Amino acid sequence: MVRTGVRGVGQLLVTAGLVVLLFVVYEVWVTDLFSDRKQTELSQELREDWTEDPTVPTLPDGGISEVPLGQGFAFIRIPAFGEDYVKVVLEGTDEEELVEGPGHYVDSAMPGEQGNFALAGHRVGKGSPFLDLDQLQPGDPIVIETADTWFTYRVVGPDDPNGIPSQQIVLPSDVSVIAPTPNGPLDGPSSGAYLTLTTCHPKFSARERLIVHAVLDGEPVSKTDAPDGPPALTEG
């Protein structure tokens, strides 16, 4: 009887272990495949939209006006992650957007605007767009491509005039990181043109958030003048 009980417990543990393993495989690898496939579709759709309608409505400073939730509207490139790192940015940060790619916090600034252009992305699974966010260093470029403009941001350094850190780890409830001036009040003024990337921390956990801040470097570059991208894409 005891042997039978022990054998039964052992079988249950093995079964539970297999279930956990299958769940991890699905969450990490299978969802990555689905997201990568969706990114390919989104990229093709966005390029086609830009070709058919190059007069995408933009704000005076180059930012894009209202974008429907779930729609791709820009590309993000991070050279430090490899020359082939290109992701479509979608409007919105609900799970239905984040399973497809990095999402834009709807109440934050748009590319090139004064304020804080804030994005969220999964770290593990669902394409893992921000898997290596902790590897970014001060000065690393982050390039945003819109229909007609390139915007180059650089991870802030210790000399940021507003004292914004290059990286920080916060609780999920700390929304001040996406304020117009990072770490300021949500209804406060903007003191620069920032880009903030947010993701879960540590890997395989949603206990905290890893934050990276960057600041707009120089003037926006017209794609007419630089069809292949700004110098930041090929430096170093």
Secondary structure by P-SEA (a helix, b strand, c coil): caaaaaaaaaaaaaaaaaaaaaaaaaaccaaaaaaaaaaaaaaaaaaaaaaacccccccccccccccccccccbbbbbccccccbbbbbbccccaaaaaaccccccccccccccccbbbbbbcccccccccccccccccbbbbbbcccbbbbbcccccccccccccccccccccccccccccccccccccccbbbbbbbbcccccccbbbbbbbcccccccccccccccccccccc
